[in-house]
């Protein structure tokens, strides 16, 4: 559609209707007397929403952080807390939080492995160096998509600092 209108500089302006195509950029050259105007028409870009699906697994060194993390993480993040002995089966303790029984490291690794089959990404946060190394083997030896973060409580100023570091890790992985 082309129409004309009188511009303030005495030039006739033409209105153009341009049909943009998805994922394509169009360049338009407009001659305006002694000037040339080049326009670039492209689809609007919207920021990638942080609603990706992922599982967050917290070992016993980070027990008790799940309630706070549930409030401050995107809705696509499911939180799994390792409770140790005292539980006989997995229990749902929040809207997106589950508590798993584990007697030893082997049980923890089985929980992580099962979650990697349900989620595109599984983040495992632990304060146990040996367990973190064992979990990294799930990625290399079995080709599972697990991101391991070794975060011993002694490296942080307090619970709030660890929680913020975990939230930052989640955002970083979702934005990648």
C-alpha positions in Angstrom: 0.0 0.0 0.0 1.5 3.3 -1.1 0.0 6.7 -0.3 1.4 10.2 -0.3 1.6 13.0 2.2 3.3 16.3 2.3 6.3 16.4 4.7 7.4 19.4 6.7 10.5 19.9 4.4 8.4 20.2 1.3 9.0 16.6 0.2 6.2 14.2 -0.6 6.3 11.3 1.8 5.1 7.9 0.8 3.7 5.4 3.2 4.7 1.8 2.6 3.3 -1.3 4.0 6.0 -3.9 4.3 5.3 -7.5 5.0 8.1 -8.9 7.1 8.9 -12.6 7.1 9.7 -14.5 10.3 13.4 -14.8 11.0 14.3 -12.5 8.0 15.6 -9.0 7.9 14.6 -6.7 5.0 16.5 -3.5 4.0 14.7 -0.7 2.4 16.4 2.3 0.7 14.4 5.5 0.5 15.7 8.4 -1.5 14.7 11.7 -0.1 16.2 14.5 -2.2 19.9 14.8 -1.3 19.5 12.1 1.3 19.3 8.4 1.3 17.6 6.7 4.2 18.1 3.0 4.8 15.6 1.2 7.0 16.0 -2.3 8.4 12.8 -4.2 9.1 13.1 -7.3 11.2 10.9 -9.3 13.6 10.8 -8.0 17.2 13.0 -9.9 19.6 11.7 -10.8 22.9 13.9 -12.0 25.8 14.0 -15.7 26.3 11.6 -16.5 29.2 13.2 -18.1 32.3 10.6 -20.8 32.4 12.6 -23.7 31.1 12.2 -27.1 32.7 14.9 -28.3 34.9 15.5 -30.3 38.1 17.5 -29.0 41.0 18.9 -31.6 43.4 20.2 -30.5 46.8 22.1 -32.9 48.9 22.0 -33.0 52.7 24.6 -30.2 53.1 22.0 -27.9 51.6 18.9 -29.3 53.4 16.3 -26.6 54.3 17.0 -24.3 51.4 14.2 -25.7 49.2 11.4 -23.6 50.7 13.2 -20.4 49.9 14.3 -21.6 46.5 10.8 -22.6 45.6 9.7 -19.0 46.1 12.5 -17.4 44.1 13.0 -19.8 41.1 11.0 -19.9 37.9 7.9 -22.2 37.9 9.6 -24.7 35.5 12.2 -25.6 38.2 11.4 -28.7 40.2 13.4 -29.0 43.5 14.5 -32.3 44.9 16.0 -32.5 48.3 18.0 -35.5 49.6 16.7 -36.2 53.1 18.9 -39.1 54.1 17.6 -41.8 56.4 14.2 -41.4 58.0 12.1 -41.5 54.9 11.0 -44.7 53.1 9.7 -43.1 49.9 9.8 -39.8 48.0 7.4 -37.2 49.5 6.0 -34.1 48.0 6.7 -31.3 50.5 5.8 -28.2 48.4 4.2 -27.1 45.2 7.4 -28.0 43.3 9.5 -29.6 46.0 10.2 -33.3 46.7 12.1 -35.0 49.4 14.0 -38.2 48.6 15.3 -40.9 51.0 19.0 -41.8 50.6 21.2 -44.0 52.7 24.4 -43.4 50.8 26.0 -41.8 47.8 24.7 -44.5 45.5 21.1 -43.6 46.4 21.8 -40.0 45.6 23.3 -40.8 42.2 20.3 -43.0 41.4 17.9 -40.0 42.1 20.0 -37.8 39.9 20.1 -40.4 37.1 16.3 -40.8 37.2 15.7 -37.1 37.0 18.0 -36.7 34.0 15.6 -39.0 32.1 12.6 -36.7 32.9 14.3 -33.2 32.5 16.4 -31.7 29.8 18.8 -30.4 32.5 19.4 -31.5 36.0 21.5 -29.4 38.4 23.1 -31.1 41.4 24.3 -28.9 44.2 26.5 -30.5 46.9 28.9 -29.7 49.6 30.6 -33.1 49.4 33.7 -33.1 47.2 33.7 -36.9 46.7 30.0 -36.9 45.8 30.4 -34.1 43.3 33.2 -36.0 41.5 31.0 -39.1 41.4 28.1 -37.1 40.0 30.4 -35.6 37.3 31.0 -39.2 36.1 27.3 -39.5 35.3 27.9 -36.8 32.7 31.0 -38.2 31.2 30.6 -41.9 31.6 26.8 -42.2 30.9 26.3 -39.0 28.8 23.6 -37.6 31.1 22.8 -33.9 31.1 23.7 -33.1 34.7 25.4 -29.9 35.8 27.3 -30.4 39.1 28.0 -27.5 41.4 30.3 -28.1 44.3 29.2 -25.5 46.9 30.5 -26.3 50.4 28.8 -24.1 53.1 32.2 -23.0 54.4 32.9 -21.2 51.2 29.9 -18.8 51.7 29.1 -16.1 54.2 25.8 -17.8 55.1 22.7 -19.5 54.0 21.5 -16.5 52.0 24.7 -16.3 50.0 24.4 -20.0 49.0 20.8 -19.6 48.0 21.7 -16.6 45.9 24.5 -18.5 44.2 22.1 -21.4 43.4 19.6 -18.9 42.0 22.3 -17.3 39.8 23.4 -20.8 38.6 19.8 -21.6 37.6 19.4 -18.3 35.7 22.8 -18.8 34.0 21.8 -22.3 32.8 18.3 -21.2 31.7 19.7 -18.3 29.7 22.2 -20.4 27.9 
